[in-house]
Amino acid sequence: LEADMRKEAWSTFLQQRNFLEEDVKDVLVASLSDEMLSRGQPLRIQEKMDMLRKATETYRSGVQPLLPEWAASSGDPEQAETERRLGELQF
């Protein structure tokens, strides 16, 4: 029974994590687009990196409370991959 509960909790976490990633991605894309449109020219690399840093911080702070208590010490297994995907959006 405990194994089934853990499996269900993990599945729920993964779904919520996906929603969070999509939300962070949407905000990052909108921020990049809005900033480029308002300036009328491409953003500098440092500006893009600052936006990416903010997006990854938002993701990290959002995913931590979603982790099941028994998995919190090992962290989000998708963090590196999520950050890579977010990084691809800015270029």
HTML snippet that shows the backbone in 3Dmol.js (N, CA, C, O; Angstrom):
<script src="https://3Dmol.org/build/3Dmol-min.js"></script>
<div id="view" style="width:600px;height:400px;position:relative"></div>
<script>
const pdb = `
ATOM      1  N   LEU A   1       0.823  -1.196   0.000  1.00  0.00           N
ATOM      2  CA  LEU A   1       0.000   0.000   0.000  1.00  0.00           C
ATOM      3  C   LEU A   1       0.870   1.264   0.000  1.00  0.00           C
ATOM      4  O   LEU A   1       0.588   2.224  -0.717  1.00  0.00           O
ATOM      5  N   GLU A   2       1.929   1.246   0.814  1.00  0.00           N
ATOM      6  CA  GLU A   2       2.811   2.409   0.871  1.00  0.00           C
ATOM      7  C   GLU A   2       3.496   2.653  -0.473  1.00  0.00           C
ATOM      8  O   GLU A   2       3.653   3.798  -0.898  1.00  0.00           O
ATOM      9  N   ALA A   3       3.896   1.584  -1.130  1.00  0.00           N
ATOM     10  CA  ALA A   3       4.538   1.722  -2.441  1.00  0.00           C
ATOM     11  C   ALA A   3       3.572   2.323  -3.453  1.00  0.00           C
ATOM     12  O   ALA A   3       3.968   3.155  -4.270  1.00  0.00           O
ATOM     13  N   ASP A   4       2.325   1.914  -3.407  1.00  0.00           N
ATOM     14  CA  ASP A   4       1.320   2.478  -4.309  1.00  0.00           C
ATOM     15  C   ASP A   4       1.099   3.961  -4.031  1.00  0.00           C
ATOM     16  O   ASP A   4       0.950   4.759  -4.957  1.00  0.00           O
ATOM     17  N   MET A   5       1.078   4.322  -2.762  1.00  0.00           N
ATOM     18  CA  MET A   5       0.896   5.721  -2.396  1.00  0.00           C
ATOM     19  C   MET A   5       2.084   6.567  -2.865  1.00  0.00           C
ATOM     20  O   MET A   5       1.905   7.679  -3.361  1.00  0.00           O
ATOM     21  N   ARG A   6       3.272   6.039  -2.705  1.00  0.00           N
ATOM     22  CA  ARG A   6       4.458   6.764  -3.174  1.00  0.00           C
ATOM     23  C   ARG A   6       4.441   6.926  -4.688  1.00  0.00           C
ATOM     24  O   ARG A   6       4.775   7.985  -5.219  1.00  0.00           O
ATOM     25  N   LYS A   7       4.050   5.866  -5.362  1.00  0.00           N
ATOM     26  CA  LYS A   7       3.982   5.918  -6.828  1.00  0.00           C
ATOM     27  C   LYS A   7       2.970   6.976  -7.272  1.00  0.00           C
ATOM     28  O   LYS A   7       3.245   7.742  -8.195  1.00  0.00           O
ATOM     29  N   GLU A   8       1.825   7.025  -6.637  1.00  0.00           N
ATOM     30  CA  GLU A   8       0.789   8.010  -6.966  1.00  0.00           C
ATOM     31  C   GLU A   8       1.265   9.428  -6.633  1.00  0.00           C
ATOM     32  O   GLU A   8       1.038  10.359  -7.407  1.00  0.00           O
ATOM     33  N   ALA A   9       1.920   9.588  -5.487  1.00  0.00           N
ATOM     34  CA  ALA A   9       2.446  10.906  -5.101  1.00  0.00           C
ATOM     35  C   ALA A   9       3.505  11.369  -6.102  1.00  0.00           C
ATOM     36  O   ALA A   9       3.552  12.544  -6.465  1.00  0.00           O
ATOM     37  N   TRP A  10       4.344  10.451  -6.541  1.00  0.00           N
ATOM     38  CA  TRP A  10       5.388  10.796  -7.513  1.00  0.00           C
ATOM     39  C   TRP A  10       4.776  11.185  -8.848  1.00  0.00           C
ATOM     40  O   TRP A  10       5.214  12.145  -9.483  1.00  0.00           O
ATOM     41  N   SER A  11       3.778  10.450  -9.266  1.00  0.00           N
ATOM     42  CA  SER A  11       3.085  10.772 -10.516  1.00  0.00           C
ATOM     43  C   SER A  11       2.443  12.159 -10.446  1.00  0.00           C
ATOM     44  O   SER A  11       2.501  12.930 -11.403  1.00  0.00           O
ATOM     45  N   THR A  12       1.838  12.458  -9.314  1.00  0.00           N
ATOM     46  CA  THR A  12       1.227  13.780  -9.121  1.00  0.00           C
ATOM     47  C   THR A  12       2.297  14.866  -9.147  1.00  0.00           C
ATOM     48  O   THR A  12       2.106  15.917  -9.759  1.00  0.00           O
ATOM     49  N   PHE A  13       3.419  14.613  -8.483  1.00  0.00           N
ATOM     50  CA  PHE A  13       4.521  15.577  -8.501  1.00  0.00           C
ATOM     51  C   PHE A  13       4.981  15.846  -9.928  1.00  0.00           C
ATOM     52  O   PHE A  13       5.164  17.002 -10.309  1.00  0.00           O
ATOM     53  N   LEU A  14       5.169  14.800 -10.717  1.00  0.00           N
ATOM     54  CA  LEU A  14       5.652  14.979 -12.086  1.00  0.00           C
ATOM     55  C   LEU A  14       4.673  15.802 -12.922  1.00  0.00           C
ATOM     56  O   LEU A  14       5.096  16.629 -13.730  1.00  0.00           O
ATOM     57  N   GLN A  15       3.386  15.587 -12.740  1.00  0.00           N
ATOM     58  CA  GLN A  15       2.388  16.382 -13.463  1.00  0.00           C
ATOM     59  C   GLN A  15       2.452  17.845 -13.038  1.00  0.00           C
ATOM     60  O   GLN A  15       2.433  18.741 -13.882  1.00  0.00           O
ATOM     61  N   GLN A  16       2.526  18.085 -11.744  1.00  0.00           N
ATOM     62  CA  GLN A  16       2.601  19.459 -11.248  1.00  0.00           C
ATOM     63  C   GLN A  16       3.891  20.132 -11.699  1.00  0.00           C
ATOM     64  O   GLN A  16       3.901  21.319 -12.026  1.00  0.00           O
ATOM     65  N   ARG A  17       4.976  19.369 -11.713  1.00  0.00           N
ATOM     66  CA  ARG A  17       6.262  19.900 -12.161  1.00  0.00           C
ATOM     67  C   ARG A  17       6.186  20.317 -13.622  1.00  0.00           C
ATOM     68  O   ARG A  17       6.738  21.347 -14.009  1.00  0.00           O
ATOM     69  N   ASN A  18       5.499  19.514 -14.434  1.00  0.00           N
ATOM     70  CA  ASN A  18       5.335  19.859 -15.843  1.00  0.00           C
ATOM     71  C   ASN A  18       4.535  21.146 -16.009  1.00  0.00           C
ATOM     72  O   ASN A  18       4.874  21.988 -16.841  1.00  0.00           O
ATOM     73  N   PHE A  19       3.477  21.298 -15.221  1.00  0.00           N
ATOM     74  CA  PHE A  19       2.690  22.533 -15.277  1.00  0.00           C
ATOM     75  C   PHE A  19       3.555  23.730 -14.890  1.00  0.00           C
ATOM     76  O   PHE A  19       3.500  24.774 -15.540  1.00  0.00           O
ATOM     77  N   LEU A  20       4.346  23.580 -13.842  1.00  0.00           N
ATOM     78  CA  LEU A  20       5.224  24.655 -13.403  1.00  0.00           C
ATOM     79  C   LEU A  20       6.230  25.013 -14.492  1.00  0.00           C
ATOM     80  O   LEU A  20       6.451  26.190 -14.776  1.00  0.00           O
ATOM     81  N   GLU A  21       6.833  24.007 -15.095  1.00  0.00           N
ATOM     82  CA  GLU A  21       7.804  24.270 -16.160  1.00  0.00           C
ATOM     83  C   GLU A  21       7.155  25.032 -17.306  1.00  0.00           C
ATOM     84  O   GLU A  21       7.739  25.982 -17.828  1.00  0.00           O
ATOM     85  N   GLU A  22       5.966  24.629 -17.697  1.00  0.00           N
ATOM     86  CA  GLU A  22       5.258  25.325 -18.781  1.00  0.00           C
ATOM     87  C   GLU A  22       4.966  26.775 -18.409  1.00  0.00           C
ATOM     88  O   GLU A  22       5.118  27.672 -19.238  1.00  0.00           O
ATOM     89  N   ASP A  23       4.550  27.004 -17.177  1.00  0.00           N
ATOM     90  CA  ASP A  23       4.275  28.369 -16.723  1.00  0.00           C
ATOM     91  C   ASP A  23       5.542  29.218 -16.764  1.00  0.00           C
ATOM     92  O   ASP A  23       5.518  30.344 -17.259  1.00  0.00           O
ATOM     93  N   VAL A  24       6.632  28.690 -16.254  1.00  0.00           N
ATOM     94  CA  VAL A  24       7.896  29.423 -16.245  1.00  0.00           C
ATOM     95  C   VAL A  24       8.350  29.687 -17.674  1.00  0.00           C
ATOM     96  O   VAL A  24       8.827  30.778 -17.986  1.00  0.00           O
ATOM     97  N   LYS A  25       8.203  28.694 -18.538  1.00  0.00           N
ATOM     98  CA  LYS A  25       8.581  28.854 -19.946  1.00  0.00           C
ATOM     99  C   LYS A  25       7.756  29.955 -20.604  1.00  0.00           C
ATOM    100  O   LYS A  25       8.302  30.796 -21.319  1.00  0.00           O
ATOM    101  N   ASP A  26       6.454  29.955 -20.370  1.00  0.00           N
ATOM    102  CA  ASP A  26       5.587  30.968 -20.964  1.00  0.00           C
ATOM    103  C   ASP A  26       5.966  32.373 -20.509  1.00  0.00           C
ATOM    104  O   ASP A  26       5.985  33.305 -21.313  1.00  0.00           O
ATOM    105  N   VAL A  27       6.265  32.525 -19.230  1.00  0.00           N
ATOM    106  CA  VAL A  27       6.659  33.833 -18.696  1.00  0.00           C
ATOM    107  C   VAL A  27       7.997  34.267 -19.304  1.00  0.00           C
ATOM    108  O   VAL A  27       8.163  35.433 -19.663  1.00  0.00           O
ATOM    109  N   LEU A  28       8.946  33.341 -19.422  1.00  0.00           N
ATOM    110  CA  LEU A  28      10.246  33.674 -20.005  1.00  0.00           C
ATOM    111  C   LEU A  28      10.098  34.105 -21.460  1.00  0.00           C
ATOM    112  O   LEU A  28      10.672  35.115 -21.867  1.00  0.00           O
ATOM    113  N   VAL A  29       9.341  33.357 -22.239  1.00  0.00           N
ATOM    114  CA  VAL A  29       9.149  33.699 -23.650  1.00  0.00           C
ATOM    115  C   VAL A  29       8.466  35.062 -23.777  1.00  0.00           C
ATOM    116  O   VAL A  29       8.864  35.882 -24.605  1.00  0.00           O
ATOM    117  N   ALA A  30       7.455  35.302 -22.971  1.00  0.00           N
ATOM    118  CA  ALA A  30       6.757  36.585 -23.014  1.00  0.00           C
ATOM    119  C   ALA A  30       7.692  37.727 -22.615  1.00  0.00           C
ATOM    120  O   ALA A  30       7.676  38.789 -23.236  1.00  0.00           O
ATOM    121  N   SER A  31       8.497  37.514 -21.592  1.00  0.00           N
ATOM    122  CA  SER A  31       9.433  38.553 -21.145  1.00  0.00           C
ATOM    123  C   SER A  31      10.464  38.866 -22.219  1.00  0.00           C
ATOM    124  O   SER A  31      10.751  40.029 -22.501  1.00  0.00           O
ATOM    125  N   LEU A  32      11.013  37.822 -22.810  1.00  0.00           N
ATOM    126  CA  LEU A  32      11.990  38.032 -23.885  1.00  0.00           C
ATOM    127  C   LEU A  32      11.361  38.787 -25.049  1.00  0.00           C
ATOM    128  O   LEU A  32      11.943  39.744 -25.560  1.00  0.00           O
ATOM    129  N   SER A  33      10.190  38.362 -25.462  1.00  0.00           N
ATOM    130  CA  SER A  33       9.507  39.000 -26.601  1.00  0.00           C
ATOM    131  C   SER A  33       9.140  40.443 -26.286  1.00  0.00           C
ATOM    132  O   SER A  33       9.379  41.339 -27.095  1.00  0.00           O
ATOM    133  N   ASP A  34       8.564  40.668 -25.117  1.00  0.00           N
ATOM    134  CA  ASP A  34       8.160  42.024 -24.740  1.00  0.00           C
ATOM    135  C   ASP A  34       9.353  42.969 -24.692  1.00  0.00           C
ATOM    136  O   ASP A  34       9.286  44.101 -25.169  1.00  0.00           O
ATOM    137  N   GLU A  35      10.434  42.490 -24.115  1.00  0.00           N
ATOM    138  CA  GLU A  35      11.623  43.338 -23.994  1.00  0.00           C
ATOM    139  C   GLU A  35      12.219  43.650 -25.367  1.00  0.00           C
ATOM    140  O   GLU A  35      12.632  44.782 -25.620  1.00  0.00           O
ATOM    141  N   MET A  36      12.266  42.657 -26.250  1.00  0.00           N
ATOM    142  CA  MET A  36      12.799  42.905 -27.594  1.00  0.00           C
ATOM    143  C   MET A  36      11.893  43.861 -28.372  1.00  0.00           C
ATOM    144  O   MET A  36      12.384  44.744 -29.074  1.00  0.00           O
ATOM    145  N   LEU A  37      10.581  43.690 -28.251  1.00  0.00           N
ATOM    146  CA  LEU A  37       9.657  44.576 -28.945  1.00  0.00           C
ATOM    147  C   LEU A  37       9.742  46.003 -28.431  1.00  0.00           C
ATOM    148  O   LEU A  37       9.696  46.949 -29.218  1.00  0.00           O
ATOM    149  N   SER A  38       9.864  46.168 -27.131  1.00  0.00           N
ATOM    150  CA  SER A  38       9.924  47.518 -26.576  1.00  0.00           C
ATOM    151  C   SER A  38      11.227  48.221 -26.955  1.00  0.00           C
ATOM    152  O   SER A  38      11.249  49.442 -27.112  1.00  0.00           O
ATOM    153  N   ARG A  39      12.290  47.475 -27.100  1.00  0.00           N
ATOM    154  CA  ARG A  39      13.583  48.062 -27.487  1.00  0.00           C
ATOM    155  C   ARG A  39      13.708  48.208 -28.986  1.00  0.00           C
ATOM    156  O   ARG A  39      14.435  49.078 -29.466  1.00  0.00           O
ATOM    157  N   GLY A  40      13.014  47.375 -29.727  1.00  0.00           N
ATOM    158  CA  GLY A  40      13.118  47.417 -31.184  1.00  0.00           C
ATOM    159  C   GLY A  40      14.397  46.808 -31.716  1.00  0.00           C
ATOM    160  O   GLY A  40      14.772  47.044 -32.865  1.00  0.00           O
ATOM    161  N   GLN A  41      15.060  46.036 -30.897  1.00  0.00           N
ATOM    162  CA  GLN A  41      16.294  45.368 -31.324  1.00  0.00           C
ATOM    163  C   GLN A  41      16.552  44.163 -30.431  1.00  0.00           C
ATOM    164  O   GLN A  41      15.949  44.032 -29.365  1.00  0.00           O
ATOM    165  N   PRO A  42      17.445  43.288 -30.865  1.00  0.00           N
ATOM    166  CA  PRO A  42      17.743  42.102 -30.043  1.00  0.00           C
ATOM    167  C   PRO A  42      18.312  42.487 -28.676  1.00  0.00           C
ATOM    168  O   PRO A  42      18.911  43.549 -28.509  1.00  0.00           O
ATOM    169  N   LEU A  43      18.113  41.618 -27.731  1.00  0.00           N
ATOM    170  CA  LEU A  43      18.643  41.832 -26.384  1.00  0.00           C
ATOM    171  C   LEU A  43      20.112  41.437 -26.336  1.00  0.00           C
ATOM    172  O   LEU A  43      20.575  40.601 -27.112  1.00  0.00           O
ATOM    173  N   ARG A  44      20.822  42.049 -25.421  1.00  0.00           N
ATOM    174  CA  ARG A  44      22.210  41.661 -25.200  1.00  0.00           C
ATOM    175  C   ARG A  44      22.223  40.319 -24.466  1.00  0.00           C
ATOM    176  O   ARG A  44      21.258  39.951 -23.796  1.00  0.00           O
ATOM    177  N   ILE A  45      23.312  39.613 -24.603  1.00  0.00           N
ATOM    178  CA  ILE A  45      23.453  38.297 -23.983  1.00  0.00           C
ATOM    179  C   ILE A  45      23.241  38.390 -22.471  1.00  0.00           C
ATOM    180  O   ILE A  45      22.560  37.546 -21.889  1.00  0.00           O
ATOM    181  N   GLN A  46      23.820  39.409 -21.834  1.00  0.00           N
ATOM    182  CA  GLN A  46      23.685  39.546 -20.386  1.00  0.00           C
ATOM    183  C   GLN A  46      22.222  39.716 -19.985  1.00  0.00           C
ATOM    184  O   GLN A  46      21.798  39.180 -18.962  1.00  0.00           O
ATOM    185  N   GLU A  47      21.452  40.448 -20.771  1.00  0.00           N
ATOM    186  CA  GLU A  47      20.026  40.635 -20.473  1.00  0.00           C
ATOM    187  C   GLU A  47      19.284  39.305 -20.574  1.00  0.00           C
ATOM    188  O   GLU A  47      18.438  38.992 -19.736  1.00  0.00           O
ATOM    189  N   LYS A  48      19.605  38.534 -21.596  1.00  0.00           N
ATOM    190  CA  LYS A  48      18.982  37.219 -21.748  1.00  0.00           C
ATOM    191  C   LYS A  48      19.361  36.300 -20.594  1.00  0.00           C
ATOM    192  O   LYS A  48      18.524  35.564 -20.071  1.00  0.00           O
ATOM    193  N   MET A  49      20.629  36.352 -20.206  1.00  0.00           N
ATOM    194  CA  MET A  49      21.095  35.509 -19.109  1.00  0.00           C
ATOM    195  C   MET A  49      20.408  35.894 -17.801  1.00  0.00           C
ATOM    196  O   MET A  49      20.055  35.023 -17.006  1.00  0.00           O
ATOM    197  N   ASP A  50      20.217  37.188 -17.576  1.00  0.00           N
ATOM    198  CA  ASP A  50      19.518  37.630 -16.370  1.00  0.00           C
ATOM    199  C   ASP A  50      18.079  37.118 -16.346  1.00  0.00           C
ATOM    200  O   ASP A  50      17.580  36.697 -15.303  1.00  0.00           O
ATOM    201  N   MET A  51      17.426  37.157 -17.491  1.00  0.00           N
ATOM    202  CA  MET A  51      16.050  36.645 -17.573  1.00  0.00           C
ATOM    203  C   MET A  51      16.021  35.141 -17.353  1.00  0.00           C
ATOM    204  O   MET A  51      15.125  34.628 -16.683  1.00  0.00           O
ATOM    205  N   LEU A  52      16.991  34.435 -17.911  1.00  0.00           N
ATOM    206  CA  LEU A  52      17.076  32.986 -17.711  1.00  0.00           C
ATOM    207  C   LEU A  52      17.341  32.665 -16.247  1.00  0.00           C
ATOM    208  O   LEU A  52      16.743  31.741 -15.696  1.00  0.00           O
ATOM    209  N   ARG A  53      18.226  33.415 -15.620  1.00  0.00           N
ATOM    210  CA  ARG A  53      18.531  33.195 -14.203  1.00  0.00           C
ATOM    211  C   ARG A  53      17.275  33.371 -13.352  1.00  0.00           C
ATOM    212  O   ARG A  53      17.011  32.576 -12.450  1.00  0.00           O
ATOM    213  N   LYS A  54      16.515  34.405 -13.643  1.00  0.00           N
ATOM    214  CA  LYS A  54      15.280  34.646 -12.897  1.00  0.00           C
ATOM    215  C   LYS A  54      14.288  33.499 -13.127  1.00  0.00           C
ATOM    216  O   LYS A  54      13.625  33.055 -12.190  1.00  0.00           O
ATOM    217  N   ALA A  55      14.190  33.025 -14.366  1.00  0.00           N
ATOM    218  CA  ALA A  55      13.272  31.924 -14.672  1.00  0.00           C
ATOM    219  C   ALA A  55      13.681  30.648 -13.950  1.00  0.00           C
ATOM    220  O   ALA A  55      12.825  29.941 -13.418  1.00  0.00           O
ATOM    221  N   THR A  56      14.974  30.342 -13.922  1.00  0.00           N
ATOM    222  CA  THR A  56      15.404  29.120 -13.242  1.00  0.00           C
ATOM    223  C   THR A  56      15.217  29.231 -11.730  1.00  0.00           C
ATOM    224  O   THR A  56      14.894  28.243 -11.069  1.00  0.00           O
ATOM    225  N   GLU A  57      15.417  30.425 -11.182  1.00  0.00           N
ATOM    226  CA  GLU A  57      15.169  30.619  -9.750  1.00  0.00           C
ATOM    227  C   GLU A  57      13.684  30.438  -9.431  1.00  0.00           C
ATOM    228  O   GLU A  57      13.326  29.841  -8.416  1.00  0.00           O
ATOM    229  N   THR A  58      12.834  30.955 -10.300  1.00  0.00           N
ATOM    230  CA  THR A  58      11.388  30.788 -10.122  1.00  0.00           C
ATOM    231  C   THR A  58      11.021  29.308 -10.170  1.00  0.00           C
ATOM    232  O   THR A  58      10.229  28.832  -9.357  1.00  0.00           O
ATOM    233  N   TYR A  59      11.600  28.587 -11.123  1.00  0.00           N
ATOM    234  CA  TYR A  59      11.329  27.152 -11.239  1.00  0.00           C
ATOM    235  C   TYR A  59      11.784  26.413  -9.976  1.00  0.00           C
ATOM    236  O   TYR A  59      11.032  25.625  -9.404  1.00  0.00           O
ATOM    237  N   ARG A  60      13.018  26.675  -9.551  1.00  0.00           N
ATOM    238  CA  ARG A  60      13.555  25.980  -8.373  1.00  0.00           C
ATOM    239  C   ARG A  60      12.713  26.238  -7.123  1.00  0.00           C
ATOM    240  O   ARG A  60      12.413  25.318  -6.361  1.00  0.00           O
ATOM    241  N   SER A  61      12.338  27.501  -6.925  1.00  0.00           N
ATOM    242  CA  SER A  61      11.560  27.815  -5.730  1.00  0.00           C
ATOM    243  C   SER A  61      10.147  27.255  -5.825  1.00  0.00           C
ATOM    244  O   SER A  61       9.526  26.977  -4.799  1.00  0.00           O
ATOM    245  N   GLY A  62       9.631  27.085  -7.032  1.00  0.00           N
ATOM    246  CA  GLY A  62       8.297  26.524  -7.206  1.00  0.00           C
ATOM    247  C   GLY A  62       8.250  25.014  -7.108  1.00  0.00           C
ATOM    248  O   GLY A  62       7.254  24.451  -6.654  1.00  0.00           O
ATOM    249  N   VAL A  63       9.310  24.355  -7.526  1.00  0.00           N
ATOM    250  CA  VAL A  63       9.295  22.891  -7.549  1.00  0.00           C
ATOM    251  C   VAL A  63       9.565  22.300  -6.166  1.00  0.00           C
ATOM    252  O   VAL A  63       9.076  21.216  -5.850  1.00  0.00           O
ATOM    253  N   GLN A  64      10.324  22.991  -5.358  1.00  0.00           N
ATOM    254  CA  GLN A  64      10.688  22.451  -4.044  1.00  0.00           C
ATOM    255  C   GLN A  64       9.470  22.076  -3.198  1.00  0.00           C
ATOM    256  O   GLN A  64       9.437  20.971  -2.657  1.00  0.00           O
ATOM    257  N   PRO A  65       8.460  22.959  -3.058  1.00  0.00           N
ATOM    258  CA  PRO A  65       7.310  22.573  -2.238  1.00  0.00           C
ATOM    259  C   PRO A  65       6.431  21.491  -2.872  1.00  0.00           C
ATOM    260  O   PRO A  65       5.583  20.906  -2.198  1.00  0.00           O
ATOM    261  N   LEU A  66       6.629  21.226  -4.155  1.00  0.00           N
ATOM    262  CA  LEU A  66       5.835  20.193  -4.819  1.00  0.00           C
ATOM    263  C   LEU A  66       6.365  18.788  -4.556  1.00  0.00           C
ATOM    264  O   LEU A  66       5.626  17.808  -4.649  1.00  0.00           O
ATOM    265  N   LEU A  67       7.646  18.700  -4.228  1.00  0.00           N
ATOM    266  CA  LEU A  67       8.252  17.382  -4.013  1.00  0.00           C
ATOM    267  C   LEU A  67       7.606  16.671  -2.823  1.00  0.00           C
ATOM    268  O   LEU A  67       7.358  17.284  -1.785  1.00  0.00           O
ATOM    269  N   PRO A  68       7.336  15.380  -2.984  1.00  0.00           N
ATOM    270  CA  PRO A  68       6.862  14.622  -1.818  1.00  0.00           C
ATOM    271  C   PRO A  68       7.915  14.670  -0.719  1.00  0.00           C
ATOM    272  O   PRO A  68       9.113  14.717  -0.999  1.00  0.00           O
ATOM    273  N   GLU A  69       7.470  14.658   0.516  1.00  0.00           N
ATOM    274  CA  GLU A  69       8.390  14.784   1.650  1.00  0.00           C
ATOM    275  C   GLU A  69       9.508  13.748   1.606  1.00  0.00           C
ATOM    276  O   GLU A  69      10.659  14.063   1.909  1.00  0.00           O
ATOM    277  N   TRP A  70       9.180  12.531   1.236  1.00  0.00           N
ATOM    278  CA  TRP A  70      10.172  11.462   1.230  1.00  0.00           C
ATOM    279  C   TRP A  70      11.185  11.616   0.091  1.00  0.00           C
ATOM    280  O   TRP A  70      12.211  10.935   0.096  1.00  0.00           O
ATOM    281  N   ALA A  71      10.923  12.494  -0.884  1.00  0.00           N
ATOM    282  CA  ALA A  71      11.833  12.686  -2.014  1.00  0.00           C
ATOM    283  C   ALA A  71      12.540  14.042  -1.977  1.00  0.00           C
ATOM    284  O   ALA A  71      13.385  14.323  -2.827  1.00  0.00           O
ATOM    285  N   ALA A  72      12.204  14.873  -1.009  1.00  0.00           N
ATOM    286  CA  ALA A  72      12.731  16.240  -0.970  1.00  0.00           C
ATOM    287  C   ALA A  72      14.250  16.274  -0.856  1.00  0.00           C
ATOM    288  O   ALA A  72      14.887  17.152  -1.438  1.00  0.00           O
ATOM    289  N   SER A  73      14.839  15.349  -0.127  1.00  0.00           N
ATOM    290  CA  SER A  73      16.292  15.374   0.065  1.00  0.00           C
ATOM    291  C   SER A  73      17.055  15.098  -1.223  1.00  0.00           C
ATOM    292  O   SER A  73      18.176  15.579  -1.387  1.00  0.00           O
ATOM    293  N   SER A  74      16.471  14.336  -2.137  1.00  0.00           N
ATOM    294  CA  SER A  74      17.156  14.042  -3.402  1.00  0.00           C
ATOM    295  C   SER A  74      16.873  15.103  -4.458  1.00  0.00           C
ATOM    296  O   SER A  74      17.563  15.150  -5.476  1.00  0.00           O
ATOM    297  N   GLY A  75      15.889  15.942  -4.244  1.00  0.00           N
ATOM    298  CA  GLY A  75      15.616  17.049  -5.154  1.00  0.00           C
ATOM    299  C   GLY A  75      14.893  16.627  -6.424  1.00  0.00           C
ATOM    300  O   GLY A  75      14.486  15.477  -6.591  1.00  0.00           O
ATOM    301  N   ASP A  76      14.752  17.593  -7.301  1.00  0.00           N
ATOM    302  CA  ASP A  76      14.043  17.402  -8.565  1.00  0.00           C
ATOM    303  C   ASP A  76      14.941  16.692  -9.573  1.00  0.00           C
ATOM    304  O   ASP A  76      15.982  17.232  -9.946  1.00  0.00           O
ATOM    305  N   PRO A  77      14.567  15.510 -10.018  1.00  0.00           N
ATOM    306  CA  PRO A  77      15.407  14.789 -10.972  1.00  0.00           C
ATOM    307  C   PRO A  77      15.430  15.436 -12.358  1.00  0.00           C
ATOM    308  O   PRO A  77      16.296  15.119 -13.173  1.00  0.00           O
ATOM    309  N   GLU A  78      14.497  16.329 -12.626  1.00  0.00           N
ATOM    310  CA  GLU A  78      14.406  16.969 -13.935  1.00  0.00           C
ATOM    311  C   GLU A  78      15.011  18.378 -13.947  1.00  0.00           C
ATOM    312  O   GLU A  78      14.936  19.062 -14.968  1.00  0.00           O
ATOM    313  N   GLN A  79      15.601  18.821 -12.850  1.00  0.00           N
ATOM    314  CA  GLN A  79      16.054  20.208 -12.763  1.00  0.00           C
ATOM    315  C   GLN A  79      17.054  20.570 -13.857  1.00  0.00           C
ATOM    316  O   GLN A  79      16.867  21.576 -14.541  1.00  0.00           O
ATOM    317  N   ALA A  80      18.090  19.794 -14.038  1.00  0.00           N
ATOM    318  CA  ALA A  80      19.114  20.114 -15.038  1.00  0.00           C
ATOM    319  C   ALA A  80      18.519  20.135 -16.440  1.00  0.00           C
ATOM    320  O   ALA A  80      18.814  21.026 -17.236  1.00  0.00           O
ATOM    321  N   GLU A  81      17.690  19.160 -16.730  1.00  0.00           N
ATOM    322  CA  GLU A  81      17.073  19.091 -18.059  1.00  0.00           C
ATOM    323  C   GLU A  81      16.112  20.261 -18.276  1.00  0.00           C
ATOM    324  O   GLU A  81      16.056  20.822 -19.370  1.00  0.00           O
ATOM    325  N   THR A  82      15.371  20.625 -17.259  1.00  0.00           N
ATOM    326  CA  THR A  82      14.458  21.766 -17.358  1.00  0.00           C
ATOM    327  C   THR A  82      15.237  23.045 -17.600  1.00  0.00           C
ATOM    328  O   THR A  82      14.864  23.848 -18.456  1.00  0.00           O
ATOM    329  N   GLU A  83      16.309  23.242 -16.859  1.00  0.00           N
ATOM    330  CA  GLU A  83      17.119  24.437 -17.042  1.00  0.00           C
ATOM    331  C   GLU A  83      17.732  24.474 -18.440  1.00  0.00           C
ATOM    332  O   GLU A  83      17.850  25.547 -19.031  1.00  0.00           O
ATOM    333  N   ARG A  84      18.120  23.329 -18.970  1.00  0.00           N
ATOM    334  CA  ARG A  84      18.646  23.272 -20.342  1.00  0.00           C
ATOM    335  C   ARG A  84      17.570  23.689 -21.329  1.00  0.00           C
ATOM    336  O   ARG A  84      17.830  24.472 -22.243  1.00  0.00           O
ATOM    337  N   ARG A  85      16.351  23.164 -21.146  1.00  0.00           N
ATOM    338  CA  ARG A  85      15.248  23.521 -22.065  1.00  0.00           C
ATOM    339  C   ARG A  85      14.932  25.010 -21.981  1.00  0.00           C
ATOM    340  O   ARG A  85      14.696  25.649 -23.006  1.00  0.00           O
ATOM    341  N   LEU A  86      14.925  25.566 -20.779  1.00  0.00           N
ATOM    342  CA  LEU A  86      14.686  26.999 -20.645  1.00  0.00           C
ATOM    343  C   LEU A  86      15.790  27.804 -21.321  1.00  0.00           C
ATOM    344  O   LEU A  86      15.520  28.824 -21.956  1.00  0.00           O
ATOM    345  N   GLY A  87      17.013  27.353 -21.186  1.00  0.00           N
ATOM    346  CA  GLY A  87      18.140  28.037 -21.810  1.00  0.00           C
ATOM    347  C   GLY A  87      18.052  28.055 -23.321  1.00  0.00           C
ATOM    348  O   GLY A  87      18.489  29.016 -23.954  1.00  0.00           O
ATOM    349  N   GLU A  88      17.500  27.018 -23.906  1.00  0.00           N
ATOM    350  CA  GLU A  88      17.336  26.972 -25.356  1.00  0.00           C
ATOM    351  C   GLU A  88      16.347  28.011 -25.862  1.00  0.00           C
ATOM    352  O   GLU A  88      16.433  28.437 -27.013  1.00  0.00           O
ATOM    353  N   LEU A  89      15.420  28.419 -25.024  1.00  0.00           N
ATOM    354  CA  LEU A  89      14.399  29.376 -25.446  1.00  0.00           C
ATOM    355  C   LEU A  89      14.955  30.760 -25.719  1.00  0.00           C
ATOM    356  O   LEU A  89      14.402  31.489 -26.543  1.00  0.00           O
ATOM    357  N   GLN A  90      16.008  31.133 -25.067  1.00  0.00           N
ATOM    358  CA  GLN A  90      16.489  32.502 -25.171  1.00  0.00           C
ATOM    359  C   GLN A  90      17.306  32.767 -26.420  1.00  0.00           C
ATOM    360  O   GLN A  90      17.604  33.924 -26.716  1.00  0.00           O
ATOM    361  N   PHE A  91      17.678  31.733 -27.167  1.00  0.00           N
ATOM    362  CA  PHE A  91      18.505  31.962 -28.352  1.00  0.00           C
ATOM    363  C   PHE A  91      17.845  31.542 -29.611  1.00  0.00           C
ATOM    364  O   PHE A  91      18.427  31.676 -30.687  1.00  0.00           O
TER     365      PHE A  91
END
`;
const viewer = $3Dmol.createViewer("view");
viewer.addModel(pdb, "pdb");
viewer.setStyle({}, {cartoon: {color: "spectrum"}});
viewer.zoomTo();
viewer.render();
</script>
